Amino acid sequence: MDEGREHAEMTTESPDLYTQFLKFKLNLFSINKIFIRLISWIKFYFCFCKAAAFASGLVFSYKLAERAIVSVFITFFTDYERTYDLRKAAAYVNFQEGLSALLVIVIFYISQACGHLKRIILCLIVTYACGMVIFGLTSSNAFPESKFDLVSIIGLILVAVGRAGLMPFVRGFTTKQLESHEPDKQNIMEERVNAREKTWWRFAWVSGSLVAIPLFSCSWTQRFVISGCVMGIAFVLFMLFSPLYHKRKPDIAEKPFTCIRVFWAAILKCHMEYPSSPAHFCCYKINDGDDGLELWPRAKLLRWLDKAAIIEFESTLGQDEQEKAGRLCTVTEVQQTKYILKMVPTWSSFLVFGLVLSAGNTFFVEQADDLKSQDLLIYLVLLQSITSEMVSTLSPCLLSKWFPHVTKLNRIMMRIFGGMLMSMLCSAVACLVEGHRLDIAANNRASRHNYQIIPMSIWWLAPQFFLLGVMDGLATDGLEDFTTDDDHLSESMKKLLSAINTFVVTGIGSALNILCVYPNTKLFRRILNLSRLDLYFKYLTLYGTTLNCVYLLMISIFIYKGSAAQVNEASMVIYRGSDTAQVDVESIVLMLLLGFGLAMGGVFCFLPLWGALLLASRPLIKHARK
């Protein structure tokens, strides 16, 4: 009783002291809770893995060369007066970008055929380093001027091969090694593995970008030598510590050229009727809500491809023999082919976007190279890259918070459309800034033989670099989510779609930029100050506006008009089996868009190779004429 009375008296006499004691305990509990969450967050995102550490060394060397050399490659070809030709320099840079994007698909098929990631990585890093060595010798005038074009093309091809496969396969190798660190090998948490892989990648990305900053004060020869040496050191370390890596069985080799085999098998069996039972399909597993008679994804225009998976029971050949003869494909192969074809209309709407992105990556750097404080160019390049990463990371979270009742598919479409709007704004801003730069150049009499620095601050270009990063982070990564966010797709199929996305945006965009720049002698002269780059950006703004209207029309027809349909939500074309007229209209529209996309893809698929042959043959033709 006395103790309770004393406690009551203490609380009544000193309430502030008791309140402070309770607050202290509450704060201590909150701090402990925050500490536990911090520890769990660290364990989720961070994991020390020896293979991941040395693979990050390869990523570090790649990003160092990317920031110090590849991102400003056009200035290498325009820094020497004896070889200064703006159109040729732009063609070289876009040829390397387009060829690299095309080889991403080729190397993917090679990896699917052999399945040895480490061997492919070693070949790619050696190829990349050889390209750096060739350009290092070129910058030191080790080759005569008459062979500059030929040597440059060889170096560009080697760099393109190294860039095409190094990053995807290094990231794939790191993911496989991190999966071996999981405590439960049967039930691997893919979300945690991907988070840890991104942590290692971002650490190497930031480190390589920071080390590239002081390299901008060095000569081109020193840049090539340092980048090549760093790649060599990373290669040696990666090889020396290979016994410490987790041993994994090579991935099962898959059959290449799936689309071609599906088309061929469907043509051979075009006379057959559609099956009346799912048992007539090869390796078919019926999903929930599927009748089994029409393969996913459903589209009346593409249903004839289902015949490629029909087993010919009346044939004298067995099922395995039919596959070897090219007369039978699995259901999975048919579904992948149909899904790729249904993405063609979406990819065709990215043509002008890729052109704007390629033009920005090519000419923005050359604009900055003629202005005051050109040593600060690296910060503009980092601004573009950081903006792209931040927009890509934050935009899905912000859209889901701002539009909680909108479906995930529609939020992705909003990201893509926002990126296309940013591309229009980026080209419009670039047009205005370039017009201002040309006025200052004309007032200072910058002529063909006058290479003085234009008295204009380099920070005038910061808005267009920023917008270039925003449009890349919104539309390019939005396209990645749009094409790969489907439960029907396997991991290898998602990798193939990612490679095709890279080719569509970067590869075809670079090819279009070559076609628009190299033959156009009215807008583009030998030097930038005599060219009309402002008009080029003005035309891109007009073309981008027109194509964005087409894209908005596609959204209204295929997405919002069919928002009640839940069949095949990952595709832009919605199938309604109960409405025959609607199916026919959609099939006609899909046929037109599909034909347009295939025509554009066929024209530009091998354009980088044609460009290589054209540029390589010019020195030989000149020598033969002499």
C-alpha positions in Angstrom: 0.0 0.0 0.0 2.8 2.4 0.9 4.7 1.6 -2.3 1.6 2.3 -4.4 0.9 5.5 -2.5 4.6 6.6 -3.1 4.3 5.7 -6.8 1.0 7.7 -7.1 2.6 10.7 -5.3 5.6 10.5 -7.6 3.5 10.5 -10.7 1.3 13.4 -9.4 4.3 15.4 -8.3 6.5 14.8 -11.3 4.3 13.9 -14.3 6.9 15.2 -16.7 9.5 12.7 -15.5 7.1 9.8 -15.9 6.0 10.9 -19.3 9.6 11.3 -20.4 10.3 7.8 -19.2 7.4 6.4 -21.2 8.5 8.3 -24.3 12.0 7.0 -23.9 10.7 3.4 -23.8 8.5 4.1 -26.8 11.4 5.6 -28.8 13.6 2.7 -27.8 11.0 0.3 -29.1 10.7 2.3 -32.3 14.5 2.4 -32.8 14.7 -1.4 -32.2 11.9 -1.9 -34.8 13.6 0.3 -37.3 16.9 -1.5 -36.7 15.3 -4.9 -37.3 13.7 -3.6 -40.6 17.1 -2.2 -41.6 18.8 -5.6 -41.0 16.2 -7.5 -43.0 16.4 -4.9 -45.8 20.2 -5.3 -45.9 19.9 -9.1 -46.0 17.4 -8.9 -48.8 19.4 -6.6 -51.1 23.0 -7.4 -50.2 24.8 -10.7 -50.5 28.5 -11.3 -50.9 29.2 -13.7 -53.7 32.7 -14.2 -55.1 31.4 -14.8 -58.6 29.2 -11.8 -58.5 32.1 -9.7 -57.3 34.4 -10.6 -60.2 31.5 -10.4 -62.7 30.9 -6.9 -61.4 34.5 -6.2 -62.3 33.6 -7.0 -65.9 30.6 -4.7 -65.6 32.9 -2.0 -64.2 35.2 -2.2 -67.2 32.3 -2.2 -69.6 30.7 0.9 -68.0 34.1 2.7 -67.9 34.5 2.2 -71.7 30.9 3.1 -72.2 31.1 6.4 -70.4 34.6 7.5 -71.4 34.5 6.3 -75.1 31.4 4.9 -76.6 28.9 7.5 -75.3 31.1 10.3 -77.0 32.4 8.2 -79.9 31.4 10.8 -82.5 33.9 13.3 -81.1 36.7 10.8 -81.8 35.9 10.9 -85.5 35.5 14.7 -85.6 38.4 15.7 -83.4 40.9 15.4 -86.3 40.7 18.0 -89.1 42.0 15.6 -91.7 39.2 13.2 -91.1 36.5 15.6 -90.0 33.3 14.7 -91.8 30.1 15.0 -89.8 28.0 12.7 -92.0 30.6 10.0 -92.0 31.2 10.3 -88.3 27.4 10.0 -87.7 27.3 7.0 -90.0 30.1 5.3 -88.1 28.5 5.8 -84.7 25.1 4.7 -85.8 26.5 1.7 -87.7 28.1 0.5 -84.4 24.9 1.1 -82.4 22.7 -0.7 -85.0 25.1 -3.6 -85.5 25.4 -4.1 -81.8 21.6 -4.1 -81.4 21.3 -6.7 -84.2 24.0 -8.9 -82.7 22.1 -9.0 -79.4 19.6 -11.3 -81.1 22.3 -13.3 -82.9 24.3 -13.9 -79.8 21.2 -14.8 -77.9 20.5 -17.7 -80.4 24.2 -18.8 -80.1 23.9 -18.9 -76.3 20.6 -20.9 -76.6 22.4 -23.4 -78.9 25.5 -24.0 -76.8 24.4 -23.0 -73.3 27.9 -22.1 -71.9 27.7 -18.6 -70.4 31.2 -18.3 -69.2 32.8 -19.2 -72.5 30.6 -16.7 -74.3 31.5 -14.0 -71.8 35.3 -14.6 -72.2 35.0 -14.4 -76.0 33.0 -11.2 -75.8 35.4 -9.4 -73.4 38.4 -10.4 -75.6 36.6 -9.0 -78.7 35.8 -5.8 -76.9 39.4 -5.3 -75.7 40.7 -6.0 -79.2 38.4 -3.2 -80.5 39.9 -0.8 -77.9 43.4 -1.8 -79.0 42.6 -1.1 -82.7 41.2 2.3 -81.9 44.1 3.1 -79.6 46.5 2.4 -82.5 44.3 4.5 -84.8 44.4 7.5 -82.5 48.2 7.3 -82.3 48.4 7.5 -86.1 49.8 4.0 -86.4 47.9 3.5 -89.7 48.1 5.6 -92.8 45.2 7.9 -93.6 44.2 5.9 -96.7 43.3 2.9 -94.4 41.6 4.9 -91.7 38.0 4.0 -92.9 38.8 0.2 -93.2 40.6 0.0 -89.8 37.8 2.0 -88.2 35.1 -0.4 -89.5 37.0 -3.4 -88.2 37.3 -1.7 -84.8 33.6 -0.8 -84.8 32.6 -4.4 -85.6 34.7 -5.7 -82.7 33.3 -3.1 -80.3 29.8 -3.9 -81.5 30.2 -7.6 -80.9 31.6 -7.0 -77.4 28.9 -4.6 -76.5 26.1 -6.8 -77.9 26.5 -9.7 -75.5 28.7 -8.7 -72.6 26.1 -7.0 -70.4 23.2 -9.4 -70.9 25.3 -12.5 -70.4 27.3 -11.1 -67.4 24.0 -10.2 -65.8 22.7 -13.7 -66.5 25.8 -15.3 -65.1 25.6 -13.2 -62.0 21.9 -14.2 -61.5 22.8 -17.9 -61.8 25.6 -17.6 -59.2 23.3 -15.7 -56.8 20.7 -18.4 -57.2 23.3 -20.9 -55.9 23.5 -18.7 -52.7 19.9 -19.3 -51.9 19.4 -21.5 -48.8 16.6 -23.5 -50.4 17.6 -24.5 -53.9 14.2 -26.0 -54.7 12.2 -22.8 -53.8 14.4 -19.9 -55.0 13.1 -16.4 -54.2 13.4 -14.8 -57.7 12.5 -11.4 -56.3 15.4 -11.5 -53.8 17.9 -12.8 -56.4 16.9 -10.1 -58.9 17.2 -7.4 -56.2 20.7 -8.6 -55.2 21.8 -8.8 -58.9 20.6 -5.2 -59.4 22.6 -4.1 -56.3 25.8 -5.5 -57.7 25.1 -4.1 -61.1 24.4 -0.6 -59.8 27.5 -0.6 -57.7 29.6 -1.4 -60.8 27.6 1.1 -62.8 28.3 3.9 -60.4 32.0 3.0 -59.9 32.6 2.8 -63.7 30.9 6.2 -64.3 32.8 7.9 -61.5 36.2 6.6 -62.7 35.3 7.8 -66.2 35.1 11.4 -65.1 38.9 12.0 -64.9 39.5 10.2 -68.1 37.9 13.1 -70.0 40.9 15.2 -69.4 43.1 12.5 -71.1 43.8 12.1 -74.8 42.0 9.6 -76.9 45.0 7.3 -77.0 45.2 7.3 -73.2 41.5 6.6 -72.9 41.7 3.6 -75.2 44.8 2.2 -73.5 43.4 2.6 -70.0 40.0 1.1 -70.9 41.7 -1.8 -72.6 44.0 -2.4 -69.7 41.1 -2.3 -67.2 39.2 -4.9 -69.4 42.3 -7.1 -69.5 42.7 -7.0 -65.7 39.0 -7.7 -65.2 39.3 -10.6 -67.6 42.4 -12.1 -65.9 40.8 -11.8 -62.4 37.6 -13.4 -63.7 39.6 -16.3 -65.1 41.9 -16.8 -62.1 39.1 -17.1 -59.6 36.8 -19.3 -61.7 37.5 -22.4 -59.4 35.7 -20.5 -56.6 32.5 -20.1 -58.6 29.5 -22.3 -58.0 29.4 -25.3 -60.4 26.2 -25.4 -62.4 25.1 -27.7 -65.2 25.0 -26.0 -68.5 21.5 -24.9 -69.7 19.8 -27.3 -72.0 20.4 -26.2 -75.6 17.3 -25.1 -77.4 16.6 -25.2 -81.1 17.4 -21.9 -82.9 15.3 -20.1 -85.5 12.0 -21.1 -83.9 9.9 -18.7 -86.0 11.2 -20.0 -89.3 10.6 -23.6 -88.3 7.0 -22.8 -87.2 6.2 -21.0 -90.4 7.7 -23.9 -92.5 5.8 -26.5 -90.6 2.5 -24.6 -90.8 2.9 -24.1 -94.6 3.6 -27.8 -95.0 0.4 -28.7 -93.1 -1.8 -25.9 -94.4 -4.2 -28.5 -96.0 -5.0 -30.0 -92.6 -8.1 -29.2 -90.6 -7.9 -27.7 -87.1 -7.9 -30.4 -84.4 -11.0 -31.5 -82.6 -9.1 -32.5 -79.5 -6.2 -31.0 -77.6 -4.5 -34.4 -77.8 -3.7 -33.7 -81.4 -1.2 -31.0 -80.4 2.4 -31.8 -79.5 3.3 -31.3 -75.8 0.2 -29.4 -74.9 -0.8 -28.6 -71.3 -4.3 -27.2 -71.0 -4.5 -24.1 -68.7 -7.4 -23.0 -66.6 -10.1 -21.4 -68.7 -8.7 -22.8 -72.0 -10.7 -25.0 -74.3 -7.5 -26.4 -75.8 -8.6 -26.0 -79.4 -6.9 -22.7 -80.1 -3.5 -21.9 -78.9 -2.6 -18.8 -76.9 -2.4 -16.0 -77.8 -5.7 -15.9 -79.7 -5.9 -14.1 -83.0 -7.9 -15.2 -86.0 -5.3 -13.9 -88.4 -2.6 -16.0 -86.8 -4.5 -19.2 -86.0 -3.2 -21.0 -89.1 0.1 -21.2 -87.3 -1.5 -23.6 -84.8 -1.2 -26.3 -87.5 2.5 -26.4 -87.0 1.9 -28.2 -83.6 -0.6 -30.8 -85.0 0.7 -34.3 -84.9 0.2 -36.2 -88.1 -1.0 -39.6 -86.9 -1.7 -40.9 -90.4 2.0 -40.3 -91.4 4.5 -43.1 -91.6 6.9 -41.0 -89.5 6.9 -41.0 -85.8 6.6 -37.9 -83.6 10.3 -37.5 -83.1 11.0 -38.1 -86.8 8.4 -35.4 -87.7 10.2 -32.9 -85.5 13.6 -33.8 -87.1 12.1 -33.4 -90.5 10.8 -30.0 -89.7 7.1 -31.0 -90.0 6.2 -30.6 -86.3 6.8 -28.0 -83.6 5.9 -27.9 -80.0 3.0 -25.9 -78.6 5.4 -23.6 -76.8 7.3 -22.8 -80.0 4.0 -21.9 -81.8 2.9 -19.7 -78.9 6.2 -17.9 -78.9 6.0 -17.2 -82.6 2.4 -16.0 -82.4 3.3 -13.7 -79.5 6.2 -12.2 -81.4 4.0 -11.5 -84.4 1.3 -9.8 -82.3 3.9 -7.5 -80.9 4.9 -6.2 -84.3 2.3 -3.5 -84.4 3.6 -2.2 -81.1 7.2 -2.3 -82.3 6.3 -0.5 -85.5 5.0 2.5 -83.4 8.6 3.0 -82.0 10.3 3.8 -85.3 10.3 7.6 -84.9 11.0 7.3 -81.2 14.1 5.2 -81.9 15.1 7.8 -84.6 14.9 10.6 -82.1 16.8 8.6 -79.4 19.5 7.8 -82.0 19.8 11.4 -83.2 20.1 12.6 -79.6 22.8 10.2 -78.7 24.7 11.1 -81.8 24.4 14.8 -82.3 23.9 16.1 -78.7 27.5 15.1 -77.9 28.9 16.8 -81.0 27.0 20.0 -80.2 28.6 20.1 -76.7 32.1 19.4 -78.2 32.1 22.8 -79.9 31.0 24.9 -76.8 32.8 26.4 -73.9 33.8 24.1 -71.0 33.7 21.0 -73.2 35.5 19.1 -70.4 32.1 19.1 -68.6 30.5 17.0 -71.3 30.8 13.9 -69.1 28.5 15.5 -66.6 25.8 15.9 -69.3 26.2 12.3 -70.3 25.9 11.2 -66.6 22.8 13.5 -66.3 21.1 11.6 -69.1 22.0 8.2 -67.7 21.1 9.0 -64.1 17.8 10.5 -65.2 16.9 7.4 -67.3 17.7 5.1 -64.3 15.7 7.2 -61.9 12.7 7.6 -64.2 12.7 3.9 -64.9 12.8 3.0 -61.2 10.3 5.6 -59.9 7.7 5.9 -62.6 6.0 2.5 -61.9 5.7 3.3 -58.2 4.4 6.8 -58.8 1.9 5.7 -61.4 0.5 3.0 -59.2 0.2 5.5 -56.4 -1.4 8.2 -58.5 -3.7 5.8 -60.4 -4.5 3.0 -58.0 -7.6 1.9 -59.8 -6.0 1.7 -63.2 -4.8 -1.7 -64.4 -1.1 -2.5 -64.7 -1.4 -2.8 -68.5 -2.9 0.7 -68.8 -0.2 2.2 -66.5 2.5 0.7 -68.8 0.7 2.2 -71.8 0.7 5.5 -70.0 4.4 5.2 -69.4 5.1 4.5 -73.1 2.9 7.4 -74.3 4.5 9.7 -71.8 7.9 8.7 -73.2 6.8 9.5 -76.7 5.5 12.9 -75.7 8.9 13.5 -74.1 10.6 12.6 -77.4 8.6 15.3 -79.1 9.5 17.8 -76.4 13.1 16.8 -76.5 13.4 17.3 -80.3 11.6 20.6 -80.1 14.0 21.9 -77.4 17.0 20.6 -79.3 15.7 22.5 -82.4 15.5 25.8 -80.4 18.9 25.4 -78.8 20.6 24.5 -82.0 19.1 27.5 -83.7 20.5 29.7 -80.9 23.9 28.0 -81.3 24.0 28.5 -85.1 23.2 32.2 -84.6 26.2 32.6 -82.2 28.4 30.6 -84.6 27.4 32.9 -87.5 28.1 36.0 -85.5 31.6 34.6 -84.6 32.2 33.6 -88.2 32.8 29.9 -87.5 33.7 28.7 -91.0 34.9 25.5 -92.6 38.5 26.0 -91.6 37.9 27.7 -88.3 37.6 25.3 -85.3 37.4 27.8 -82.5 35.2 27.2 -79.5 31.8 28.9 -79.8 31.2 31.3 -76.9 28.2 29.6 -75.6 27.8 27.7 -72.3 27.6 24.0 -72.5 24.8 24.0 -69.9 22.4 25.2 -72.6 22.3 21.6 -73.7 21.4 20.3 -70.2 17.6 20.4 -70.8 17.8 18.2 -74.0 20.1 15.7 -72.3 17.6 15.6 -69.4 14.6 15.1 -71.6 16.5 12.4 -73.6 17.0 10.5 -70.3 13.3 10.9 -69.3 12.0 9.6 -72.7 14.4 6.7 -72.5 13.4 5.8 -69.0 9.7 6.0 -69.7 9.2 4.5 -73.2 12.1 2.1 -73.5 11.6 0.5 -70.1 7.8 0.7 -70.5 8.1 -1.3 -73.8 10.2 -3.9 -71.8 7.5 -4.3 -69.2 4.8 -4.4 -71.9 6.3 -7.2 -73.9 7.7 -9.4 -71.1 5.0 -9.0 -68.3 3.0 -12.2 -69.0 2.9 -15.4 -67.1 2.7 -17.5 -70.3 6.3 -16.5 -71.3 9.3 -18.6 -70.3 12.6 -17.0 -69.2 14.3 -17.7 -72.5 11.3 -16.1 -74.3 11.6 -13.0 -72.1 15.3 -12.7 -73.0 14.5 -13.0 -76.7 11.8 -10.3 -76.4 14.2 -8.0 -74.6 16.7 -8.5 -77.4 14.1 -7.7 -80.0 13.1 -4.6 -78.1 16.7 -3.4 -78.1 16.9 -4.0 -81.9 13.7 -2.2 -82.6 14.5 0.9 -80.5 18.3 1.2 -81.0 19.0 -0.9 -84.1 16.2 0.3 -86.4 16.5 3.9 -85.0 20.2 3.9 -85.8 19.6 2.6 -89.3 16.9 5.2 -89.9 19.3 7.9 -88.7 21.9 6.7 -91.2 19.3 7.0 -94.0 18.3 10.4 -92.9 21.7 11.9 -92.4 24.3 10.3 -94.7 22.6 10.9 -98.1 21.2 14.3 -97.1 23.7 16.8 -98.3 21.3 19.7 -98.0 20.9 19.6 -94.3 24.3 18.0 -93.3 27.7 19.3 -94.5 31.2 18.3 -93.5 31.1 20.3 -90.2 28.3 21.0 -87.7 28.4 24.8 -88.0 27.5 24.6 -91.7 24.7 22.0 -91.2 21.1 22.7 -90.4 20.6 20.4 -87.5 17.8 22.6 -86.2 15.7 21.8 -89.3 16.4 18.1 -88.8 15.1 18.2 -85.2 12.1 20.2 -86.4 11.2 17.5 -88.9 11.6 14.9 -86.2 9.2 16.8 -84.0 6.6 16.9 -86.8 7.0 13.2 -87.6 6.9 12.3 -83.9 3.6 14.2 -83.4 2.0 12.3 -86.3 3.1 8.9 -85.1 2.1 9.6 -81.5 -1.4 10.3 -82.8 -1.4 6.9 -84.5 -0.2 5.3 -81.3 -2.9 7.1 -79.3 -5.5 5.7 -81.8 -4.1 2.2 -81.3 -4.5 2.6 -77.5 -8.1 3.7 -77.9 -9.0 0.9 -80.3 -7.3 -2.1 -78.7 -6.9 -1.2 -75.0 -9.6 1.2 -73.6 -12.3 0.0 -76.0 -11.8 -3.5 -74.9 -11.0 -2.9 -71.2 -13.9 -5.2 -70.2 -12.3 -8.1 -72.0 -9.8 -10.0 -69.8 -8.6 -12.4 -72.5 -4.9 -12.0 -73.4 -4.4 -8.7 -71.5 -0.7 -8.7 -72.3 -1.3 -8.2 -76.0 -2.6 -5.1 -77.7 -5.0 -7.1 -79.9 -8.1 -8.3 -77.9 -9.9 -11.3 -79.2 -13.7 -11.7 -78.7 -14.9 -15.1 -79.8 -18.6 -14.3 -79.4 -18.5 -11.3 -81.8 -17.6 -12.4 -85.3 -17.8 -8.9 -86.8 -15.5 -7.5 -84.2 -13.0 -10.3 -84.8 -13.0 -9.5 -88.5 -12.4 -5.8 -88.0 -9.6 -6.4 -85.6 -8.1 -9.0 -87.9 -8.1 -6.5 -90.8 -6.5 -3.8 -88.6 -4.0 -6.2 -87.3 -3.2 -7.4 -90.8 -2.4 -3.8 -91.9 -0.3 -3.0 -88.9 1.4 -6.4 -89.1 2.2 -5.9 -92.7 3.6 -2.4 -92.1 5.7 -3.6 -89.2 7.1 -6.7 -91.1 7.9 -4.5 -94.2 9.8 -2.0 -92.0 11.6 -4.8 -90.1 12.6 -6.6 -93.3 14.0 -3.4 -94.8 16.0 -2.4 -91.8 16.9 -5.8 -90.4 20.2 -6.1 -92.3 20.7 -2.4 -93.0 23.7 -2.2 -90.6 25.4 -5.0 -92.6 24.6 -3.2 -95.8 26.1 0.0 -94.3 29.2 -2.0 -93.3 29.7 -3.3 -96.9 29.1 0.2 -98.4 31.5 1.9 -96.1 34.1 -0.8 -96.4 34.0 -0.8 -100.2 34.5 2.9 -100.6 38.3 2.9 -99.9 38.7 -0.1 -102.2 36.7 1.7 -105.0 38.8 4.8 -104.6 42.0 2.8 -104.7 40.9 1.0 -107.9 40.1 4.3 -109.6 43.5 5.6 -108.8 
